[in-house]
Amino acid sequence: MLDAQAYARIVRASALYDLIVTAPFATPWTFTLLGSLLAAIDATLGLPGSIEAPQGLAMLMGNLMGSVVLVWSVARYRLGLPILGRYDAVARLLFAAWQIHALASGMSWVVLPFLAVEIGMGIAQSLPVRRTVPA
C-alpha cells in the first residue's frame, strides 16, 4: 500500500510523461512532425502494421486530444491529488483499449511502447493508498 506522498509522485510522474508525449499532438505542425517521426521509426524497424499521416478529421481530433491532455496534465502535475490519479487511471484504461483496437485493426506496432506505458501508469494509479488520519 502506498502512502499519500508516494502516490502523489506517481500522479506527477504520469502527468510529466503526458506533457512530454502529448505536446506534439497539440498543433497541426507538431502533430505532422510526430507522424513523420513515427513513420520513420516504423520503416526503419520494419514493424508490422501501417501508419498514416494524420489529415482532416484525424488531425483535428488529434489536436483537440493533445490540447485537452496538456491542460489535464498541468492540473495533475501542479496538484498531485489522489482523485486526479484515479480519474487518470480510468482515462489510461480507455486509451489502452483504443490503442489495442487500433493494433488489432492494423495499426503499426510503433504504438506498443505507448500502450505499455498506458497500462503501467494505469495500474500504478490504481494501487491502494493509505489514508492519513488527522492527529
SEZA-602724 format. One record per atom (N, C-alpha, C, O): residue number from 1; x, y, z; residue in one letter. Coordinates in Angstrom, 2 decimals, padded with zeros to 5 digits. Example, Ala and Ser with C-alpha at 12.3 -4.5 7.8 and 13.67 -1.06 7.14 Angstrom:
2
  pos     east    north       up  code
    1   013.19  -005.69   007.80     a
    1   012.30  -004.50   007.80     a
    1   013.20  -003.30   007.80     a
    1   014.24  -003.32   008.46     a
    2   012.85  -002.25   007.08     s
    2   013.67  -001.06   007.14     s
    2   012.90   000.03   007.87     s
    2   013.41   001.14   008.04     s
//
This chain:
135
  pos     east    north       up  code
    1   000.85  -001.18   000.00     m
    1   000.00   000.00   000.00     m
    1   000.90   001.24   000.00     m
    1   001.87   001.33   000.75     m
    2   000.55   002.18  -000.85     l
    2   001.34   003.41  -000.98     l
    2   000.92   004.45   000.05     l
    2  -000.25   004.51   000.45     l
    3   001.88   005.27   000.47     d
    3   001.48   006.42   001.28     d
    3   001.10   007.55   000.31     d
    3   001.37   007.47  -000.88     d
    4   000.49   008.59   000.84     a
    4  -000.04   009.67   000.00     a
    4   001.07   010.37  -000.79     a
    4   000.85   010.75  -001.94     a
    5   002.24   010.53  -000.19     q
    5   003.34   011.21  -000.90     q
    5   003.84   010.38  -002.07     q
    5   004.10   010.92  -003.15     q
    6   003.97   009.08  -001.88     a
    6   004.42   008.21  -002.97     a
    6   003.40   008.22  -004.10     a
    6   003.76   008.24  -005.27     a
    7   002.13   008.20  -003.75     y
    7   001.09   008.22  -004.77     y
    7   001.10   009.54  -005.54     y
    7   000.95   009.56  -006.76     y
    8   001.30   010.65  -004.82     a
    8   001.37   011.96  -005.49     a
    8   002.54   011.99  -006.47     a
    8   002.44   012.61  -007.53     a
    9   003.65   011.34  -006.12     r
    9   004.80   011.28  -007.05     r
    9   004.43   010.50  -008.31     r
    9   004.83   010.88  -009.41     r
   10   003.66   009.43  -008.16     i
   10   003.21   008.66  -009.33     i
   10   002.30   009.52  -010.21     i
   10   002.44   009.54  -011.43     i
   11   001.36   010.23  -009.59     v
   11   000.44   011.10  -010.33     v
   11   001.23   012.16  -011.10     v
   11   000.96   012.42  -012.27     v
   12   002.21   012.76  -010.43     r
   12   003.01   013.80  -011.09     r
   12   003.90   013.21  -012.19     r
   12   004.08   013.83  -013.23     r
   13   004.45   012.03  -011.96     a
   13   005.29   011.40  -012.99     a
   13   004.45   011.08  -014.23     a
   13   004.91   011.29  -015.36     a
   14   003.24   010.59  -014.03     s
   14   002.39   010.29  -015.19     s
   14   002.01   011.58  -015.91     s
   14   001.89   011.61  -017.14     s
   15   001.81   012.65  -015.16     a
   15   001.48   013.95  -015.77     a
   15   002.67   014.47  -016.57     a
   15   002.48   014.99  -017.68     a
   16   003.87   014.34  -016.04     l
   16   005.06   014.80  -016.75     l
   16   005.25   014.01  -018.05     l
   16   005.56   014.57  -019.09     l
   17   005.07   012.70  -017.96     y
   17   005.14   011.86  -019.16     y
   17   004.14   012.36  -020.21     y
   17   004.48   012.52  -021.38     y
   18   002.90   012.61  -019.78     d
   18   001.87   013.07  -020.71     d
   18   002.21   014.42  -021.32     d
   18   001.97   014.65  -022.50     d
   19   002.78   015.32  -020.51     l
   19   003.18   016.62  -021.04     l
   19   004.18   016.47  -022.18     l
   19   004.08   017.13  -023.21     l
   20   005.14   015.59  -021.98     i
   20   006.18   015.39  -022.99     i
   20   005.63   014.68  -024.23     i
   20   005.88   015.10  -025.36     i
   21   004.88   013.62  -024.01     v
   21   004.42   012.79  -025.12     v
   21   003.27   013.42  -025.90     v
   21   003.19   013.24  -027.12     v
   22   002.38   014.13  -025.23     t
   22   001.22   014.66  -025.96     t
   22   001.41   016.08  -026.46     t
   22   000.59   016.54  -027.26     t
   23   002.44   016.78  -026.04     a
   23   002.66   018.14  -026.54     a
   23   002.66   018.20  -028.07     a
   23   002.07   019.12  -028.64     a
   24   003.31   017.25  -028.76     p
   24   003.30   017.32  -030.23     p
   24   001.91   017.18  -030.87     p
   24   001.73   017.56  -032.02     p
   25   000.97   016.64  -030.15     f
   25  -000.38   016.48  -030.70     f
   25  -001.15   017.81  -030.73     f
   25  -002.14   017.93  -031.45     f
   26  -000.71   018.79  -029.96     a
   26  -001.50   020.00  -029.73     a
   26  -001.61   020.94  -030.93     a
   26  -002.55   021.73  -030.99     a
   27  -000.69   020.87  -031.89     t
   27  -000.79   021.74  -033.06     t
   27  -000.68   020.90  -034.34     t
   27  -000.09   019.82  -034.32     t
   28  -001.24   021.38  -035.43     p
   28  -001.13   020.64  -036.69     p
   28   000.33   020.45  -037.13     p
   28   000.68   019.41  -037.69     p
   29   001.17   021.45  -036.89     w
   29   002.56   021.39  -037.33     w
   29   003.36   020.35  -036.55     w
   29   004.11   019.57  -037.13     w
   30   003.19   020.36  -035.24     t
   30   003.94   019.39  -034.43     t
   30   003.38   017.98  -034.58     t
   30   004.12   017.00  -034.51     t
   31   002.07   017.88  -034.78     f
   31   001.46   016.56  -034.99     f
   31   001.96   015.95  -036.30     f
   31   002.21   014.75  -036.37     f
   32   002.10   016.78  -037.33     t
   32   002.64   016.31  -038.61     t
   32   004.08   015.83  -038.43     t
   32   004.45   014.78  -038.97     t
   33   004.88   016.58  -037.68     l
   33   006.27   016.16  -037.41     l
   33   006.30   014.85  -036.64     l
   33   007.11   013.96  -036.95     l
   34   005.43   014.72  -035.64     l
   34   005.38   013.48  -034.87     l
   34   005.00   012.30  -035.77     l
   34   005.59   011.23  -035.69     l
   35   004.01   012.52  -036.63     g
   35   003.60   011.46  -037.56     g
   35   004.75   011.03  -038.45     g
   35   004.93   009.83  -038.70     g
   36   005.52   011.99  -038.93     s
   36   006.69   011.68  -039.77     s
   36   007.74   010.90  -038.99     s
   36   008.34   009.96  -039.51     s
   37   007.97   011.31  -037.75     l
   37   008.95   010.61  -036.90     l
   37   008.52   009.17  -036.64     l
   37   009.33   008.25  -036.77     l
   38   007.26   008.98  -036.28     l
   38   006.77   007.63  -036.02     l
   38   006.81   006.77  -037.28     l
   38   007.12   005.58  -037.21     l
   39   006.48   007.36  -038.43     a
   39   006.55   006.62  -039.70     a
   39   007.98   006.22  -040.01     a
   39   008.23   005.13  -040.51     a
   40   008.94   007.11  -039.72     a
   40   010.36   006.80  -039.96     a
   40   010.82   005.67  -039.04     a
   40   011.55   004.78  -039.48     a
   41   010.41   005.70  -037.78     i
   41   010.76   004.63  -036.84     i
   41   010.16   003.32  -037.33     i
   41   010.82   002.28  -037.33     i
   42   008.90   003.37  -037.73     d
   42   008.21   002.19  -038.24     d
   42   008.95   001.60  -039.44     d
   42   009.18   000.39  -039.51     d
   43   009.32   002.46  -040.38     a
   43   010.00   002.00  -041.60     a
   43   011.39   001.44  -041.29     a
   43   011.80   000.42  -041.84     a
   44   012.12   002.12  -040.40     t
   44   013.47   001.68  -040.05     t
   44   013.45   000.32  -039.38     t
   44   014.29  -000.54  -039.66     t
   45   012.49   000.12  -038.49     l
   45   012.41  -001.15  -037.75     l
   45   011.64  -002.23  -038.51     l
   45   011.67  -003.39  -038.13     l
   46   010.96  -001.84  -039.58     g
   46   010.17  -002.81  -040.34     g
   46   009.07  -003.45  -039.52     g
   46   008.85  -004.66  -039.59     g
   47   008.38  -002.64  -038.74     l
   47   007.35  -003.16  -037.84     l
   47   006.10  -003.59  -038.60     l
   47   005.79  -003.04  -039.66     l
   48   005.39  -004.57  -038.06     p
   48   004.10  -004.96  -038.66     p
   48   003.10  -003.80  -038.54     p
   48   003.23  -002.93  -037.68     p
   49   002.11  -003.82  -039.40     g
   49   001.07  -002.80  -039.37     g
   49   001.46  -001.59  -040.20     g
   49   002.53  -001.53  -040.80     g
   50   000.56  -000.62  -040.22     s
   50   000.81   000.58  -041.02     s
   50   000.56   001.83  -040.19     s
   50  -000.14   001.80  -039.18     s
   51   001.14   002.91  -040.66     i
   51   000.93   004.21  -040.02     i
   51   000.69   005.22  -041.13     i
   51   001.41   005.26  -042.12     i
   52  -000.33   006.04  -040.94     e
   52  -000.69   007.02  -041.96     e
   52  -000.51   008.42  -041.41     e
   52  -000.65   008.66  -040.21     e
   53  -000.20   009.36  -042.30     a
   53  -000.09   010.76  -041.89     a
   53  -001.47   011.27  -041.50     a
   53  -002.44   011.04  -042.21     a
   54  -001.56   011.97  -040.36     p
   54  -002.86   012.50  -039.94     p
   54  -003.32   013.62  -040.88     p
   54  -002.54   014.49  -041.25     p
   55  -004.60   013.58  -041.26     q
   55  -005.18   014.60  -042.12     q
   55  -006.62   014.85  -041.69     q
   55  -007.23   014.02  -041.01     q
   56  -007.15   015.97  -042.09     g
   56  -008.56   016.27  -041.91     g
   56  -009.07   016.05  -040.49     g
   56  -008.55   016.62  -039.53     g
   57  -010.08   015.22  -040.38     l
   57  -010.72   014.96  -039.09     l
   57  -009.75   014.33  -038.10     l
   57  -009.77   014.67  -036.92     l
   58  -008.89   013.42  -038.57     a
   58  -007.91   012.79  -037.67     a
   58  -006.96   013.84  -037.10     a
   58  -006.59   013.77  -035.92     a
   59  -006.57   014.81  -037.92     m
   59  -005.70   015.89  -037.46     m
   59  -006.42   016.72  -036.40     m
   59  -005.86   017.01  -035.34     m
   60  -007.65   017.11  -036.70     l
   60  -008.44   017.91  -035.76     l
   60  -008.61   017.18  -034.43     l
   60  -008.38   017.77  -033.37     l
   61  -009.01   015.92  -034.47     m
   61  -009.23   015.15  -033.24     m
   61  -007.92   014.98  -032.46     m
   61  -007.91   015.07  -031.23     m
   62  -006.83   014.74  -033.17     g
   62  -005.53   014.64  -032.51     g
   62  -005.13   015.93  -031.83     g
   62  -004.61   015.91  -030.72     g
   63  -005.38   017.07  -032.50     n
   63  -005.06   018.37  -031.91     n
   63  -005.93   018.66  -030.70     n
   63  -005.44   019.17  -029.69     n
   64  -007.22   018.34  -030.79     l
   64  -008.12   018.55  -029.65     l
   64  -007.69   017.68  -028.47     l
   64  -007.62   018.15  -027.34     l
   65  -007.42   016.40  -028.75     m
   65  -006.97   015.49  -027.69     m
   65  -005.68   016.01  -027.06     m
   65  -005.55   016.03  -025.84     m
   66  -004.73   016.42  -027.89     g
   66  -003.47   016.92  -027.37     g
   66  -003.65   018.13  -026.49     g
   66  -003.01   018.24  -025.45     g
   67  -004.52   019.05  -026.90     s
   67  -004.76   020.26  -026.11     s
   67  -005.40   019.93  -024.77     s
   67  -004.98   020.46  -023.73     s
   68  -006.40   019.06  -024.78     v
   68  -007.08   018.69  -023.53     v
   68  -006.12   017.95  -022.60     v
   68  -006.09   018.23  -021.40     v
   69  -005.34   017.02  -023.14     v
   69  -004.42   016.25  -022.30     v
   69  -003.33   017.16  -021.72     v
   69  -002.90   016.94  -020.59     v
   70  -002.89   018.17  -022.46     l
   70  -001.90   019.10  -021.91     l
   70  -002.45   019.83  -020.69     l
   70  -001.78   019.92  -019.66     l
   71  -003.67   020.34  -020.80     v
   71  -004.29   021.05  -019.67     v
   71  -004.50   020.09  -018.50     v
   71  -004.20   020.43  -017.35     v
   72  -005.00   018.90  -018.78     w
   72  -005.22   017.87  -017.76     w
   72  -003.89   017.51  -017.08     w
   72  -003.85   017.32  -015.87     w
   73  -002.83   017.43  -017.84     s
   73  -001.52   017.07  -017.29     s
   73  -000.99   018.16  -016.37     s
   73  -000.42   017.86  -015.31     s
   74  -001.16   019.41  -016.75     v
   74  -000.72   020.52  -015.90     v
   74  -001.47   020.48  -014.57     v
   74  -000.87   020.67  -013.51     v
   75  -002.77   020.23  -014.61     a
   75  -003.56   020.15  -013.37     a
   75  -003.05   019.02  -012.48     a
   75  -002.89   019.21  -011.27     a
   76  -002.80   017.85  -013.06     r
   76  -002.31   016.72  -012.26     r
   76  -000.91   016.99  -011.72     r
   76  -000.61   016.64  -010.58     r
   77  -000.06   017.60  -012.54     y
   77   001.31   017.87  -012.09     y
   77   001.32   018.90  -010.96     y
   77   002.03   018.72  -009.97     y
   78   000.55   019.95  -011.10     r
   78   000.56   021.00  -010.09     r
   78  -000.12   020.57  -008.79     r
   78   000.36   020.90  -007.71     r
   79  -001.22   019.82  -008.90     l
   79  -001.99   019.47  -007.71     l
   79  -001.60   018.13  -007.11     l
   79  -001.56   017.99  -005.88     l
   80  -001.32   017.14  -007.94     g
   80  -000.94   015.82  -007.45     g
   80  -001.97   015.14  -006.57     g
   80  -001.62   014.29  -005.75     g
   81  -003.23   015.50  -006.72     l
   81  -004.28   014.96  -005.85     l
   81  -004.60   013.51  -006.20     l
   81  -004.63   013.14  -007.37     l
   82  -004.85   012.68  -005.18     p
   82  -005.19   011.28  -005.43     p
   82  -006.39   011.09  -006.35     p
   82  -006.38   010.20  -007.19     p
   83  -007.41   011.91  -006.20     i
   83  -008.60   011.75  -007.04     i
   83  -008.27   011.96  -008.51     i
   83  -008.85   011.32  -009.38     i
   84  -007.33   012.85  -008.79     l
   84  -006.93   013.08  -010.19     l
   84  -006.20   011.86  -010.74     l
   84  -006.34   011.52  -011.91     l
   85  -005.43   011.20  -009.89     g
   85  -004.77   009.96  -010.30     g
   85  -005.77   008.87  -010.60     g
   85  -005.58   008.09  -011.53     g
   86  -006.83   008.80  -009.82     r
   86  -007.86   007.79  -010.06     r
   86  -008.57   008.04  -011.39     r
   86  -008.80   007.11  -012.17     r
   87  -008.91   009.30  -011.64     y
   87  -009.54   009.63  -012.92     y
   87  -008.58   009.34  -014.08     y
   87  -008.99   008.84  -015.12     y
   88  -007.31   009.65  -013.87     d
   88  -006.34   009.40  -014.93     d
   88  -006.18   007.91  -015.19     d
   88  -005.96   007.50  -016.33     d
   89  -006.28   007.10  -014.15     a
   89  -006.20   005.64  -014.34     a
   89  -007.32   005.16  -015.26     a
   89  -007.10   004.31  -016.12     a
   90  -008.51   005.71  -015.08     v
   90  -009.64   005.35  -015.95     v
   90  -009.37   005.82  -017.38     v
   90  -009.63   005.09  -018.33     v
   91  -008.85   007.04  -017.52     a
   91  -008.53   007.56  -018.86     a
   91  -007.50   006.67  -019.54     a
   91  -007.59   006.42  -020.74     a
   92  -006.51   006.21  -018.78     r
   92  -005.47   005.35  -019.36     r
   92  -006.05   003.99  -019.78     r
   92  -005.61   003.42  -020.78     r
   93  -007.01   003.49  -019.03     l
   93  -007.69   002.25  -019.43     l
   93  -008.38   002.46  -020.78     l
   93  -008.32   001.60  -021.66     l
   94  -009.05   003.60  -020.94     l
   94  -009.72   003.90  -022.20     l
   94  -008.71   004.06  -023.34     l
   94  -008.90   003.52  -024.42     l
   95  -007.63   004.81  -023.09     f
   95  -006.60   004.98  -024.11     f
   95  -006.01   003.63  -024.50     f
   95  -005.80   003.37  -025.68     f
   96  -005.75   002.79  -023.52     a
   96  -005.18   001.46  -023.81     a
   96  -006.16   000.64  -024.64     a
   96  -005.75  -000.06  -025.58     a
   97  -007.44   000.71  -024.31     a
   97  -008.44  -000.04  -025.08     a
   97  -008.45   000.39  -026.54     a
   97  -008.53  -000.45  -027.44     a
   98  -008.37   001.70  -026.78     w
   98  -008.41   002.19  -028.17     w
   98  -007.10   001.91  -028.89     w
   98  -007.09   001.71  -030.11     w
   99  -006.00   001.88  -028.16     q
   99  -004.73   001.51  -028.79     q
   99  -004.73   000.03  -029.17     q
   99  -004.24  -000.34  -030.23     q
  100  -005.29  -000.81  -028.31     i
  100  -005.40  -002.24  -028.63     i
  100  -006.31  -002.42  -029.85     i
  100  -006.01  -003.22  -030.74     i
  101  -007.41  -001.69  -029.88     h
  101  -008.30  -001.76  -031.03     h
  101  -007.57  -001.34  -032.31     h
  101  -007.71  -001.99  -033.35     h
  102  -006.80  -000.26  -032.24     a
  102  -006.05   000.21  -033.41     a
  102  -005.04  -000.84  -033.86     a
  102  -004.89  -001.09  -035.06     a
  103  -004.34  -001.45  -032.91     l
  103  -003.38  -002.51  -033.25     l
  103  -004.09  -003.69  -033.92     l
  103  -003.59  -004.24  -034.90     l
  104  -005.23  -004.07  -033.38     a
  104  -005.99  -005.19  -033.95     a
  104  -006.53  -004.85  -035.34     a
  104  -006.81  -005.74  -036.14     a
  105  -006.68  -003.55  -035.62     s
  105  -007.17  -003.10  -036.92     s
  105  -006.05  -002.82  -037.92     s
  105  -006.31  -002.32  -039.01     s
  106  -004.81  -003.13  -037.54     g
  106  -003.70  -002.99  -038.48     g
  106  -002.77  -001.83  -038.24     g
  106  -001.90  -001.56  -039.07     g
  107  -002.91  -001.12  -037.13     m
  107  -002.00  -000.01  -036.82     m
  107  -000.59  -000.55  -036.60     m
  107  -000.41  -001.69  -036.17     m
  108   000.38   000.26  -036.91     s
  108   001.78  -000.13  -036.73     s
  108   002.08  -000.44  -035.26     s
  108   001.50   000.14  -034.35     s
  109   002.98  -001.37  -035.09     w
  109   003.41  -001.74  -033.74     w
  109   004.24  -000.65  -033.08     w
  109   004.66  -000.81  -031.93     w
  110   004.48   000.44  -033.76     v
  110   005.18   001.57  -033.15     v
  110   004.38   002.09  -031.95     v
  110   004.91   002.81  -031.11     v
  111   003.10   001.71  -031.87     v
  111   002.22   002.12  -030.78     v
  111   002.49   001.32  -029.49     v
  111   002.13   001.77  -028.40     v
  112   003.11   000.15  -029.61     l
  112   003.27  -000.74  -028.45     l
  112   003.95  -000.10  -027.24     l
  112   003.47  -000.31  -026.12     l
  113   005.04   000.67  -027.39     p
  113   005.62   001.29  -026.19     p
  113   004.66   002.24  -025.48     p
  113   004.64   002.32  -024.26     p
  114   003.85   002.95  -026.26     f
  114   002.87   003.86  -025.67     f
  114   001.80   003.07  -024.93     f
  114   001.35   003.47  -023.85     f
  115   001.39   001.95  -025.51     l
  115   000.41   001.07  -024.87     l
  115   000.96   000.55  -023.54     l
  115   000.24   000.51  -022.54     l
  116   002.22   000.14  -023.54     a
  116   002.83  -000.38  -022.31     a
  116   002.82   000.67  -021.20     a
  116   002.54   000.36  -020.05     a
  117   003.12   001.92  -021.56     v
  117   003.12   003.00  -020.55     v
  117   001.70   003.25  -020.06     v
  117   001.49   003.43  -018.86     v
  118   000.72   003.26  -020.96     e
  118  -000.67   003.47  -020.55     e
  118  -001.10   002.42  -019.53     e
  118  -001.69   002.74  -018.50     e
  119  -000.79   001.17  -019.83     i
  119  -001.17   000.09  -018.92     i
  119  -000.41   000.22  -017.60     i
  119  -001.01   000.10  -016.53     i
  120   000.89   000.45  -017.67     g
  120   001.70   000.56  -016.46     g
  120   001.28   001.71  -015.57     g
  120   001.13   001.55  -014.36     g
  121   001.08   002.89  -016.16     m
  121   000.66   004.05  -015.37     m
  121  -000.77   003.88  -014.86     m
  121  -001.10   004.33  -013.77     m
  122  -001.61   003.22  -015.66     g
  122  -002.98   002.96  -015.20     g
  122  -002.99   002.06  -013.98     g
  122  -003.73   002.30  -013.03     g
  123  -002.16   001.01  -014.01     i
  123  -002.05   000.12  -012.86     i
  123  -001.49   000.87  -011.66     i
  123  -002.02   000.77  -010.55     i
  124  -000.41   001.61  -011.87     a
  124   000.23   002.34  -010.76     a
  124  -000.73   003.31  -010.10     a
  124  -000.72   003.46  -008.88     a
  125  -001.57   003.96  -010.90     q
  125  -002.51   004.93  -010.34     q
  125  -003.78   004.27  -009.79     q
  125  -004.65   004.94  -009.25     q
  126  -003.87   002.95  -009.93     s
  126  -004.99   002.19  -009.36     s
  126  -004.62   001.52  -008.05     s
  126  -005.47   000.92  -007.39     s
  127  -003.35   001.61  -007.67     l
  127  -002.90   000.96  -006.43     l
  127  -003.56   001.60  -005.21     l
  127  -003.89   002.78  -005.23     l
  128  -003.74   000.81  -004.16     p
  128  -004.34   001.37  -002.94     p
  128  -003.41   002.39  -002.28     p
  128  -002.19   002.26  -002.30     p
  129  -004.03   003.40  -001.68     v
  129  -003.29   004.45  -000.99     v
  129  -003.75   004.47   000.46     v
  129  -004.94   004.47   000.76     v
  130  -002.77   004.48   001.35     r
  130  -003.06   004.54   002.79     r
  130  -003.63   005.91   003.12     r
  130  -003.06   006.94   002.77     r
  131  -004.74   005.90   003.79     r
  131  -005.35   007.17   004.21     r
  131  -004.64   007.68   005.45     r
  131  -004.30   006.91   006.36     r
  132  -004.42   008.97   005.47     t
  132  -003.81   009.57   006.65     t
  132  -004.93   010.03   007.56     t
  132  -005.91   010.63   007.11     t
  133  -004.78   009.75   008.83     v
  133  -005.80   010.13   009.80     v
  133  -005.29   011.34   010.58     v
  133  -004.17   011.34   011.07     v
  134  -006.14   012.38   010.68     p
  134  -005.70   013.56   011.44     p
  134  -005.41   013.20   012.89     p
  134  -006.12   012.40   013.50     p
  135  -004.37   013.80   013.43     a
  135  -003.97   013.50   014.82     a
  135  -004.84   014.20   015.82     a
  135  -004.63   014.05   017.03     a
//
